[in-house]
Amino acid sequence: TAERAPSAVLVVTREDIEAVAHHIPEARAYEMTDLMAARDSDGAMRVLAEVLADRDNEPIMILAAIGGQFRRLYAARLAQEKKLGRGYVEEVTGLKFGFLVDRLISAARGFSLDRLKRAVEICCETDYAMKSSGADDQELLKEAVLRIAAGET
């Protein structure tokens, strides 16, 4: 029989996964909103700068990811206030993984319902401005994140 060379074992670490996943605007949107919930505006702006530095990320797509996350946070916060339960959050957000639902519910506690409502409005206003004005999309996005992070209500 011919001898076979031992196969190499590939070990993938959490850091490996995060290094790849964090290039995805949706993953970074989660990170930004978590930082905002923790009242770390500087951290949220740092993450935004990193996302914008990647030329593959379009500001409108980043805004869409942030807006989607704030809509999910709003639903989770509403569920908390109305005592609608975890099942409601899973159903209305469409999240299929328990750890994502847990993370969302935890982050939602860092915001008031009014603040989340305003964050969704700011995202909508910014989306409209990006599509209808001649303003720089990156600057509009930075301003929106700053307004949300500052807690504009």
Buried (B, 14 or more C-beta within 10 A) or exposed (E): EEEEEEEEEEEEEEEEEEEEEBBEBBBBBBBBBBBBBEEBBEBBBBBBEBBBEEEEBBBBEBBBBBBBBBBBBBBBBBBBEEEBEBEBBBEBBEBEEEEBBEBBBEBBEBBEBEBBBBBBBBBBEBBEBBEEEEEEBBEBBBBBBBBBBEBEE
